[in-house]
Amino acid sequence: MSRRLRYIGSNSGLNGCPTLYEDVRTGEVLVQGDVVTDPAELAQLRNVKPSEGAVAVPRVLLADFAPRDVNRKRVLIDYEQFDDMFVSFQHTAFRLETRRQYRSDEQSETYQRFAAGLGFDWDLDHPWCISRREQSALGKRFERVRIVDNPPTMGQRYLLHNAERNNLVGEDVRYLWRADADRLDLPAEDAWLFDSRVIALLHFNTEDEITEIELITDPVQVARACQVRDAAWHHAVPSREFAAGVPSEA
């Protein structure tokens, strides 16, 4: 279906571009401007799809006419898109883990052996491990802060043991007691923050299964997530140091 466009405004007098238009049905904004064709300039753009292009417009056009009212719709992504984010991010991927257990862990063979008190070895040639090592070798950082109850649940003890594998493949995993997280007013949310610009918020059901992955780019929420990360990271303890202070299960 073709878009039906409403003229928003232009600061180019009678000569046409640059101009802003609005799709009256969806609210999307279309930008009319000079097409960017310089290969050196195009090479600096990120994640450009084959169907996308770039136009250049004066900053004053956006300052004068860009809509200020934003009715944000929830954006959900699938697991494949979520996995792609761990390759396409540029610098840092940070996760705050706040739950007491995760069904995906409980369904794994390693969890079953851990819960039964049996030994096991991590498969460091698993595709997940290989990908983490490859991305870390590019200089990208994977960081986690995990919130732990006192005493820890079985799921939290398993992840504390699991942190050794994460460290071996390039992640930096740190820990906070829940009482400290509450004192810092950290949110009870599980989310990944990529490059300090986009959040992948994980939604769970009562069975501890992920039901939705919500993509958030709202600058206010992203700024808050950066503040949460900074506070959590500052107070969190490296996994090996933390594990040394956790009493063995009675």
Steps between C-alpha positions, in 0.01 A plus 500: 500500500637839400558752774274806513728786591434827678742788446658604831738777403806619315757773549613500137270773371344415166771269375373170637731298719578460783152425632326286761182300442285284726319178415147586613424135576808387693657827612833412337707798389649514151801720433566660162856615444814465294588133451832395652706318235862548613635146571719630782196655670280196444770277650459685831130407531404205720282198426363633170254260335495464119165682493633802694666820388615825658416865438660814642288781644582813701481459878265800516238305301477238773510763774214694341271227371580159650194376700547520877202289601598134505253218548744213532385154401652191657758340275543125543778298340540125450783281626688515169500880504602493867793267424611731219539786749789316667693522175386836362565709813811716486649535849320375811226255587389519865241286674331543836367163623251523783295181502525215748498229234470451123310216338751483214772417755289242680439313174871460427699184571767698685239638740360154566846369583580802716173467694578130556846583633675341201804637323511610136714691253393804299492457123722793399457406132127565514393758235406745778852478646664532159296811419587664833871436445485634145323821601723550804805463275371800304523710814131488590406472867240267650410591858241367745386585849301222666281565804508224761273424796636408841502205513533448123244288317609188316471690174724778630758250628503336160562832325776585747667172397418580137677838528834322462402395148389857420834634620692247290332616177550871561214619720547692824239380750445676832261454791290697747297382796134586454501713816769719343308517172190612689702763685624630164141500370590279205198390292369145523544454126707273280642687205794536266634849425689523171747783430320725751233564238251214482340270758382144446255451788421136580146418612429180696192306603436340837679186379824699459488471120575789266177605330603819321810697410421871484728744319517844666673804350322773698791729600356557848478127572842436347657775714341345809635158400849649470469643852385163630794328330750746646364460853479121478848464348658732755373300797508148354770247589689283246351151485799311645532739793126484563490119480772477764269676746186297432442225759464149363148366486392338827 
